[in-house]
Amino acid sequence: MSLFNGLEEAARPNLGQEMHDFAASLFPICRSITGKGIRETLARIETRIPLDAYDVPSGTKVFDWTVPKEWNIRDAYIADVGGRRVVDFQKCNLHVLNYSVPIDERMPLDRLKAHLFTLPEYPDWIPYRTSYYKEDWGFCLAHRQMTQLKDGEYQVRIDSTLEDGCLTYGECFLPGRSGDEILISCHACHPSLANDNLSGVTVATFLAKHLAGHDLRYSYRFLFIPGTIGAITWLARNRETAGRIRHGLVLTCIGDAGGFHYKKSRRGNAEIDRAAAHVLRHCGEPAKVLEFSPYGYDERQYCSPGFNLPVGCLMRSVWGSFPEYHTSADNLDFIKPSSLANSLRVCATILDVLENNQSYQNTLPYGEPQLGRRGLYGSEAGGEEIMARLWVLNLSDGQHSLLDIADQSGIVFSRIHAAAELLCQKGLLSVAGEDRVKTKMQDAARHKTNSQNQ
C-alpha cells in the first residue's frame, strides 16, 4: 500500500486549509529555544499526534555546548513621555530581541537607539533577532517607525526572566516492522514566523498523523526541537538511538510558493538523497537538488563527522534567500495552503520510495520470459507499464534496487514498484538475498509483537 494513498487532492480537498489553520493556531505563541512558548507549542502538537516531551536541565553539558538558562517573557514595551506604547510586545512578539534580559528604565532616545534593530531596506517590516548566548536586551521595529521617534526620554520595560530551568523537546515515535529508523526533524523554537518554521512543524505533524495509520516497514522518529542546541542535545542523549537511523529529513521553510529544494546529506549519495532527487524530478513542480554544506539547519548536526547520519534537508525557498526570511513579512499570508498540502504529499512520496525500495531476483533470467501468455504484454497494458515490467525483469539480478531501476529507466518509482509487485504475483520475481532475510526478520518481529499484544 502506498503511503501516498489518502493524501490525493480528490481524497483530501481541504487538506491544505486544515494545515494552514493549524499553523495559524500556533502563530501567536512567543517561542524560543527554552521556556513556556515551546512547551505550549508541543502541547498543541500532542492534541494531534502522540508526543513525549523531555526536559533537560540548564547547565547540562551536551558535547561542546551547555544547555542555557530558561527564558520567559510576560510583557515588553517602549513608552513615550505621555505613557503611550510606541513599541508593544503584545501587538507583535517579534518586537523584542529574543532572550532579552529584564530591564525597567527611563532613557533618552540616543541611548535607546543602540538597542533598536530595523531593516532600512524594508522600512515597514520588523526584523527577528536573538541573543541566546550573550546577555543583552533590545527591541525590533519597522525602520519607518524608528525614524518617527522624537527626541526625548522613553520608558523601556522588558518583563522577562532568565534563570535555571530546562530545555524542552518533543518526540513522536511510530514503531514499524524493523528497528531501523527514519528521522523527521524540525525546529519549533521560532516565534511568529510562518515559513521558518511553522511550515516544518505543520508538515511534520500531519505526516506523523498520516503514517500512524499505516503498516510501516521502518520505525519513525519525529523530533520537534529548538534549533541547533536542540539537535545537539538530542544527539548527546541518544547516541545509541542515532545509530539506528537509516534515513532522515529536516523539514524547514516548506510552506511558501517557491519551488522545492533538497540539500543532500554529507554522504552525498545516501539512499535518502537519491529518493528525494527521484521524487522531485517527478513531482510536477520546479525543484533543485543542492550539494551538502556545513551551514543551514539541523541537518548539519546530524551530519557532523562523528555521526555522519544520512539526513538531508527538504524545503521550498532556501533559508536566507527570500527577503521575508526572519522578518514580520514571514506571516500567515506568506505560506499557502496548497504549498503545505503538496509538501506533505512530496514527503509521503519520498518515504514511500524508502519503504518499498528493495532488490529482486528474476526467476527466469535466461532470455525474456513470455509475458503474453501471462497477460502481461497485451493491449490492456499501457506502453509505460510494459516498459516498467521489462526494465524490472532485466535489472532484477539481486544487485539493482527498484530505485536503481527507476533512475536508470526514467520511469517514476511508483510504476516500477507496481510492476515488481505484479511480477512477483506471477512468479517471475522473488525478493533478493539480503532483502529476503530482512523481510523475514521483520515479519518475525511483527508476529512476535502481535502475539504479545493479543
Secondary structure, 3 states (H helix, E strand, C coil): CCCCCCCCCCCCCCHHHHHHHHHHHHCCCCCCCCCHHHHHHHHHHCCCCCCEEEEEECCCEECCEECCCEEEEEEEEEECCCCCEEEECCCCHHHECECCCCEEEEEEHHHHHHHEECCCCCCCCCECCECCCCCCCCEECCHHHHHCCCCCEEEEEEEEEEECCEEEEEEEEECCCCCCEEEEEEECCCCCCHHHHHHHHHHHHHHHHHHCCCCCCCEEEEEEECCCHHHHHHHHHCHHHHCCEEEEEEECCCCCCCCEEEECCCCCCCHHHHHHHHHHHCCCCCEEEECCCCCCCCHHHHCCCCCCCCEEEEECCCCCCCCCCCECCCCCCCCCHHHHHHHHHHHHHHHHHHHHCCEEEECCCCCCCCCHHHCCCCCCCCHHHHHHHHHHHHHCEEEEEHHHHHHHHCCCHHHHHHHHHHHHHCCCEEECHHHHHHHHHHHHHHHHHHHHHC
